[in-house]
Amino acid sequence: MLSELLLPVNQKSATDDQILELLRSDKTFERGFRMLMGAYKERLYWHIRRLVTTHEDADDVLQNTFVKIYRGILQFEGKSKLYTWMYRIATNEAITFLQGRARASTNSIDDSAGQLSNRLRADSWFDGDALQEQLQIAMAQLPDKQRIVFNLRYYDEMPYEEMSAILDTSVGALKASFHHAVKKIESFFRENDQL
Amino acid sequence: MKKDKLHDELNEHAPFLNELRQKGDGLRVPADYFDKLENDVFRQLDAIGARRKPAAFAKTKADRSWWQWMQYLWQPRFAFATVALLSLALAGWWYFGKPAQPDTVAVAISAEDAEAYLLDNLLELEASQIAMILPADELLHISIDAEPATEDTKTNKHELQLSPEDLEDLLRDMTDEELEELL
């Protein structure tokens, strides 16, 4: 038992198998979950942050994501990789959040763009220039699925095969989604005389 | 390799986005955010009552580790019981272990007062009590019958046999009232 408690201190170096082993026992569950958070919190944060844009929103969504993971980890059957399973939960949480925000707002696309622009300027954790701000606004106007695919590909450089496992979509459909997203963003910049 | 594929892909469809990508996204995060995140998540789990309870105490003694025993014994009820027992033991030691203070009492009563008291209550005293207060040389002349008192000797619970000299001394020291009362 003592040896279990003395597993690697560096959480980032813990393997999925080590984490899952700790999670199987009541005695080491909490330590295992802390290691899981340590290993994946940054990746999941940035994935969520790029979808919801502001830090405050990303923090809320990430905490909800970890609560869901905590409650459901014992049902994880190991049919997929651990991070694939967690990315799926994080993505669903982010989409639910965005849909809730969209429902709460009855504004037009232009107004939504204006709101996002204001939020970004008010967010002390965004220090991008005008072009980076325009890119965030352009991404926010994409349909949810295209937005996720664009983020995973553009920022995380995630291979389509991995994306396929997370989003449960064929590689061909993902490539098409990415292509459409790129064209829409390019078109947004052109319309705003940025190109 | 992966990066090159994305680079080519973007260059083919949107070279502008490829250049913009090199600048980053402009998003930052508070310096200590990730350090505090784990505790924030556990606080939220506590708030909604979803946090798993620590491992249950093993049902059989053989399964219990020394650490579980420590946790078990460190429960508030055992701590309170230990404190209560120690308090009782301390109180008992203080009460019963305190030395008697007969000297103080003896000093407060003069020899005359003691003698007067004994004479006043001579008939109330047991034979064994009289034996305790008499000097050893006088005690040699006194035999105390330890047999239980019979009905006809009820006034003196134990038969007391005094020598004629002892009796004479006692009677001489008695006042008239005491003699009247005795007779």
Contacts between the chains, C-beta under 8 A, distances in Angstrom:
chain1	res1	chain2	res2	distance
A	1	B	65	6.3
A	25	B	55	7.7
A	26	B	52	7.3
A	26	B	54	7.5
A	26	B	55	4.0
A	26	B	56	6.9
A	27	B	55	4.3
A	29	B	52	5.8
A	30	B	52	7.2
A	30	B	54	7.9
A	34	B	38	5.6
A	37	B	37	6.9
A	37	B	38	5.1
A	37	B	41	6.6
A	38	B	38	7.1
A	41	B	34	5.8
A	41	B	37	5.6
A	41	B	38	7.6
A	42	B	34	6.1
A	45	B	29	7.1
A	45	B	34	7.4
A	45	B	37	8.0
A	46	B	27	7.9
A	49	B	27	5.8
A	49	B	29	7.6
A	50	B	25	6.7
A	50	B	27	7.3
A	53	B	27	7.9
A	55	B	27	7.7
A	55	B	28	7.9
A	55	B	29	6.3
A	55	B	30	7.3
A	55	B	33	7.9
A	59	B	33	7.5
A	62	B	37	7.4
A	63	B	37	7.7
A	63	B	40	6.2
A	63	B	41	5.5
A	63	B	44	5.5
A	66	B	41	4.6
A	67	B	41	6.8
A	67	B	44	5.9
A	67	B	45	6.2
A	67	B	48	7.3
A	67	B	50	6.6
A	70	B	41	7.5
A	70	B	45	6.1
A	70	B	50	6.8
A	71	B	50	5.9
A	125	B	27	6.7
A	125	B	28	4.7
A	125	B	29	6.2
A	125	B	30	6.8
A	126	B	26	5.6
A	126	B	27	5.9
A	126	B	28	7.0
A	127	B	26	5.7
A	127	B	28	6.0
A	128	B	24	7.8
A	128	B	25	6.6
A	128	B	26	1.9
A	128	B	27	7.2
A	129	B	23	7.7
A	129	B	26	6.8
A	131	B	20	6.0
A	131	B	23	7.5
A	132	B	20	7.4
A	132	B	23	6.6
A	132	B	24	7.5
A	132	B	25	6.3
A	132	B	26	3.9
A	133	B	26	7.2
A	135	B	20	6.2
A	135	B	25	7.6
A	136	B	25	7.6
A	136	B	26	7.8
A	153	B	6	6.8
A	154	B	6	7.8
A	154	B	10	7.9
A	154	B	17	7.3
A	154	B	21	6.6
A	155	B	25	6.6
A	157	B	2	5.5
A	157	B	3	6.1
A	157	B	6	5.3
A	159	B	2	6.3
A	178	B	9	7.9
A	179	B	13	6.4
A	182	B	10	7.2
A	182	B	13	5.0
A	182	B	14	4.7
A	182	B	17	6.4
A	183	B	13	7.1
A	183	B	14	7.6
A	185	B	14	7.2
A	185	B	17	6.5
A	186	B	13	7.8
A	186	B	14	4.9
A	186	B	16	6.7
A	186	B	17	6.9
A	189	B	16	6.7
A	195	B	16	5.9
